[in-house]
Amino acid sequence: MDGNLYPFLMKDIPYNKYVDYALLKPTVTPQEITKGCKEAIKHEFMSFFVPPGYVNLAVHNLKNTSVKVGTVIGFPMGYTDSKTKIYEAQQAVKNGAHELDIVIQIGWAKAGEYNKVTEEIISLRKNLPGDVILKAILELAYFSPSEKENLILALKDTPVAFLKTSTGFGPGGATIKDIKLMKRLLGREKGIKAAGGIKDAATFIQMINAGATRIGTSSGPLIIQELSAMAQCRMQNAN
């Protein structure tokens, strides 16, 4: 086993609670959502993220469980009109969503118009219940190193609980380098969500060791299986 994985495995950490399990592909069916709810309950994931049109179904299937229902807003491009994002977010909450991952206006950020990006986030926050958790999706693969730093710093004080690396539908997903940058700039100010391309336990652990506090992935059940196997292997080696 890779020695770099031990810092995480040696801790008594409920790694399932890092997982935002997500089924967001365009072809996802109601049957797959129902099956995903069962997987989320089985593994007691932190949340299950579904497309906005499936929030009602997920809420029904996850009723009276610890799994929160999440969905995405302005997804995946981010260039939806701000008023439309607010309406979409309000409808999602009305339907029972607890967490919202919102794609920022990427073009504004590329133009350096960070005030517009932050104003949109503030407006969303003001128009939603206070107990709804908001995460801003930055889609960092579109930005240069200096642009990434400027964007992260610009959003550091915005009223979102997390900054998230990627949609999983852009030109690239989460990277260790980006997570470390976010951790360095944000400290403990915000949660850090890594998403995009996290399909195995090794990558999952590396992201957490780099500073991620939540992991968005469609491979949640597989990752948990791999982590359980690693833990068993560690125990056997200890004996």
C-alpha positions in Angstrom: 0.0 0.0 0.0 1.2 3.5 -0.8 2.7 5.0 2.4 1.1 8.4 1.5 -2.3 6.9 2.2 -1.5 6.0 5.8 -1.9 9.6 7.3 -5.6 9.3 6.5 -6.1 5.6 7.2 -4.4 5.8 10.6 -7.0 8.2 11.8 -10.4 7.1 13.2 -12.2 9.1 10.5 -15.7 8.3 9.2 -14.6 8.7 5.6 -18.2 8.1 4.3 -19.1 11.5 5.8 -16.7 13.2 3.4 -18.7 12.0 0.4 -21.2 14.0 -1.6 -22.4 11.1 -3.7 -23.5 12.4 -7.1 -25.4 11.1 -10.1 -25.5 14.1 -12.5 -24.9 12.6 -15.9 -27.4 13.8 -18.6 -28.8 10.2 -19.1 -29.4 9.4 -15.4 -32.8 7.6 -15.0 -35.3 7.6 -12.2 -34.4 4.0 -11.6 -30.7 5.0 -11.2 -31.7 7.8 -8.8 -33.7 5.3 -6.6 -30.8 2.9 -6.6 -28.4 5.7 -5.7 -30.6 6.6 -2.8 -30.3 3.1 -1.5 -26.5 3.2 -1.9 -26.4 6.6 -0.1 -28.4 5.1 2.8 -26.4 2.0 3.0 -23.1 3.9 3.2 -24.5 6.8 5.2 -23.0 9.4 2.9 -23.1 13.0 3.9 -25.4 13.8 0.9 -26.7 12.6 -2.4 -26.6 15.1 -5.3 -29.1 14.7 -8.1 -30.3 16.9 -11.0 -32.9 19.5 -10.0 -35.7 17.5 -11.7 -35.0 14.6 -9.4 -35.0 16.4 -6.1 -38.5 15.3 -5.2 -37.7 11.7 -5.9 -34.6 11.8 -3.8 -36.3 13.5 -1.0 -39.0 10.8 -1.0 -36.5 8.0 -1.0 -34.2 9.6 1.7 -37.0 10.6 4.1 -36.1 9.9 7.7 -32.5 9.2 7.0 -29.3 11.1 7.8 -28.5 11.6 4.1 -29.0 15.2 2.9 -30.4 15.9 -0.6 -28.3 18.2 -2.8 -28.6 19.5 -6.2 -26.8 21.8 -8.7 -27.7 25.3 -9.9 -26.7 27.0 -13.1 -25.1 23.7 -14.0 -22.8 23.0 -15.7 -21.9 26.2 -17.6 -22.7 28.9 -15.0 -23.9 31.5 -17.4 -27.5 31.4 -16.5 -29.0 34.8 -15.6 -28.7 35.5 -11.9 -32.5 35.9 -11.5 -33.0 32.5 -13.1 -30.4 31.0 -10.7 -32.3 32.4 -7.8 -35.5 31.0 -9.0 -33.9 27.6 -9.7 -32.4 27.6 -6.2 -35.7 28.5 -4.5 -37.5 25.8 -6.4 -34.9 23.2 -5.4 -35.2 24.2 -1.7 -39.0 24.2 -2.0 -38.8 20.6 -3.3 -36.6 19.6 -0.3 -33.0 20.2 -1.2 -30.7 20.8 1.7 -27.5 21.7 -0.2 -26.9 23.6 -3.4 -23.8 23.6 -5.5 -23.9 26.8 -7.7 -21.8 27.3 -10.7 -20.4 30.9 -10.8 -20.5 33.1 -13.8 -17.2 31.9 -15.2 -17.0 34.6 -17.8 -17.2 37.4 -15.2 -14.4 35.7 -13.3 -12.2 35.4 -16.4 -12.8 39.1 -17.1 -11.7 39.9 -13.5 -15.1 41.2 -12.6 -15.1 39.5 -9.2 -17.5 42.0 -7.8 -20.2 40.7 -10.1 -19.5 37.1 -9.1 -19.6 38.0 -5.4 -22.8 40.1 -5.8 -24.5 37.1 -7.4 -23.6 34.9 -4.5 -24.7 37.4 -2.0 -28.0 37.8 -3.8 -28.5 34.0 -3.8 -27.8 33.8 -0.1 -30.3 36.6 0.7 -33.0 34.9 -1.2 -32.7 31.4 0.4 -33.3 30.0 3.9 -30.2 30.4 6.2 -30.0 26.6 6.9 -29.5 25.8 3.2 -25.8 25.0 2.6 -24.3 26.8 -0.4 -21.2 25.8 -2.3 -19.7 27.9 -5.2 -18.3 25.9 -8.1 -15.3 27.6 -9.6 -14.4 25.3 -12.5 -10.7 26.0 -11.9 -9.5 24.2 -15.0 -10.5 27.3 -17.0 -8.2 29.6 -15.1 -4.4 30.4 -15.1 -2.5 30.0 -11.8 -2.8 33.7 -11.0 -6.4 33.8 -12.0 -7.1 30.9 -9.6 -5.5 32.7 -6.7 -7.4 36.0 -7.4 -10.7 34.2 -7.7 -10.3 32.2 -4.6 -9.3 35.3 -2.6 -12.2 37.2 -4.1 -14.7 34.6 -2.9 -13.1 34.0 0.5 -15.5 36.2 2.4 -18.6 35.4 0.4 -21.6 33.8 2.2 -21.0 30.2 1.0 -20.0 27.3 3.2 -17.7 25.7 0.6 -15.7 26.5 -2.5 -15.7 23.6 -5.0 -13.1 22.9 -7.7 -15.1 21.7 -10.6 -18.4 20.5 -12.1 -16.9 17.3 -13.5 -18.1 18.4 -16.9 -15.4 21.0 -17.7 -11.9 20.6 -19.3 -10.5 19.2 -16.1 -11.4 18.0 -12.6 -9.9 18.4 -9.1 -6.1 18.4 -8.7 -4.0 18.1 -5.7 -2.2 21.3 -6.6 -5.5 23.2 -6.7 -6.7 21.7 -3.4 -3.4 22.8 -1.7 -3.8 26.3 -3.2 -7.3 26.5 -1.8 -6.2 25.3 1.6 -3.3 27.8 1.7 -5.6 30.7 0.8 -8.7 29.8 2.7 -7.3 28.2 5.8 -10.3 27.3 8.0 -12.5 30.1 6.5 -14.4 27.7 4.3 -14.9 24.1 3.4 -13.1 22.8 0.3 -14.9 20.5 -2.0 -13.0 18.5 -4.5 -14.9 17.1 -7.5 -14.2 15.8 -10.9 -12.3 12.7 -11.7 -12.2 11.2 -8.2 -13.0 7.6 -8.9 -10.8 5.6 -6.5 -9.8 5.4 -2.9 -6.2 6.5 -3.5 -7.3 9.8 -5.2 -10.0 10.3 -2.5 -7.4 10.0 0.3 -4.9 12.2 -1.5 -7.5 15.0 -1.9 -8.4 14.8 1.8 -4.7 14.8 2.9 -4.2 17.9 0.7 -7.0 19.8 2.4 -10.4 18.8 1.0 -13.2 18.6 3.5 -15.8 17.2 1.1 -15.5 15.0 -2.0 -18.0 15.0 -4.8 -18.0 11.7 -6.7 -20.2 9.3 -8.7 -18.0 6.5 -7.4 -18.8 6.7 -3.7 -19.8 3.1 -3.2 -16.7 1.8 -5.0 -14.4 4.1 -3.0 -15.9 3.0 0.3 -15.4 -0.6 -0.7 -11.7 0.1 -1.5 -11.2 2.0 1.7 -12.7 -0.8 3.7 -10.3 -3.3 2.0 -7.4 -1.0 2.8 -8.4 -0.8 6.4 -8.7 -4.5 6.7 -5.2 -4.9 5.1 -3.8 -2.4 7.6 -5.2 -4.4 10.5 -3.8 -7.6 9.2 -0.4 -6.0 8.7 -0.6 -4.7 12.3 -1.2 -8.2 13.5 
